[in-house]
Amino acid sequence: QVDKFTFGEDWSTFQYTGALPESTDFVGATEGTVFVRQPLIRYSTPVGSGLTLHASIENPESGTAMLGAPALIENGDDRMPDFVARLAYTGKLGELSLAGLGREVRVESAGVSASSFGWGVSGAGKIYLKGDKSSDLRVMATYGSNAGRYIGLNFAPDAIFVPATGKLEDVREFAALAAARIGLTPTVRLNFMGSYQSVDYDSALPAASLSGFNKKAWSAAANIFWTPVKNIDLGLEYRHGARELVGGANGQLDRFEFAAKYSF
C-alpha cells in the first residue's frame, strides 16, 4: 500500500464503509448511519501494521432550520470546507475505525449572517464470526454537535437559526447501529439489524417552538438473501420502525420488502 490522493466525488471520510452493511443485504439502519457522498480531496497513507490514516477536505453544505419551522433549508453560504480524519485498522479478525469531523455551519437570512462550529466523532467496527468471512458482526456509534447532515440523512438540522437574535443554536445528536450477517450456505444468508438516533436541542430554545422537530427514532429489521446464480441476489425483509417528535407526537411503521439485484 502506498500514499495516495483521492479527488472528486466520493464517500465522506467521516463514513466508515467497512462497518456499514452491504447495500445488497441490508436495507436500512438509516437512523444510526453516517452517510454522505460529496466532492472531496483526500490523502491516505499507511501509518503502521494494518493502520491507515485518511485526511480530507470536503464540500460544505449547511442544512439548517428556522425556530418554529422544522423544514430543512439547504444553504449555499458556506465559506470553509469540512475537515475530516479517520484512522482505520484492518486485521485478520476484522476492522476498526475512529473518525473525527470539524466544520463551520453558516447561514445568511434577510441580510443577517450567522455561523457556528460543528464537530463529530464516530467509532465503528466489523468482527468476523467465521474464518471464511461469510458471517460478521458490525457496529457503529456516533456523537456530534451541529453535524446532522452527516448523521441519519439529516434526521436533525445542522443548527437552528433564531431570527429574533440572529444566532444559530446548537443541535446535538447520538446515533448507533448494530448488524449481524450469518452465512447459512454459500448462497443463503440471514441478516439482522437495528439502529437508533436521539437529538438534543440547545436549552436556550423554547420547547413550544420545537414541538414539530424530530426527537428520536429507531428501527429493527431482519431479512434473508439468496444468490441462485452468480450476480443475481433475491431478498425478503421485514422492518419495524418508530419516530417521536419533541412535542410528543409519534408514529410507527411495519413493512415487508422484496429486492432483486443483478450485478454487472
Number of C-alpha atoms within 10 A of each C-alpha: 7 6 12 11 12 13 11 11 13 15 14 25 27 27 26 25 15 17 25 22 23 11 8 13 23 23 18 17 24 22 25 27 28 26 20 18 14 13 17 22 17 20 17 19 16 17 12 9 9 12 16 18 19 20 20 23 20 23 19 22 23 25 23 27 22 18 21 18 15 18 14 18 15 13 16 13 17 18 12 15 16 21 20 23 22 23 21 22 18 16 11 10 14 18 20 22 23 21 22 21 20 20 23 22 28 25 27 15 12 7 5 11 14 17 19 17 15 21 20 23 20 22 22 24 23 23 19 18 17 12 10 8 15 15 18 20 20 22 23 25 21 23 19 22 22 29 29 27 21 23 29 23 16 18 22 31 30 32 33 27 25 16 13 7 9 16 17 26 20 23 22 22 25 22 25 26 26 24 23 22 24 18 20 12 10 9 13 16 19 20 22 18 23 23 25 24 27 21 22 16 23 14 10 8 15 12 15 11 15 20 17 18 24 24 23 22 24 22 23 19 22 20 21 21 22 18 16 11 8 9 10 13 19 17 20 15 20 14 19 15 19 15 19 18 17 19 15 12 12 14 10 12 10 11 10 12 11 12 13 13 12 9 7 5
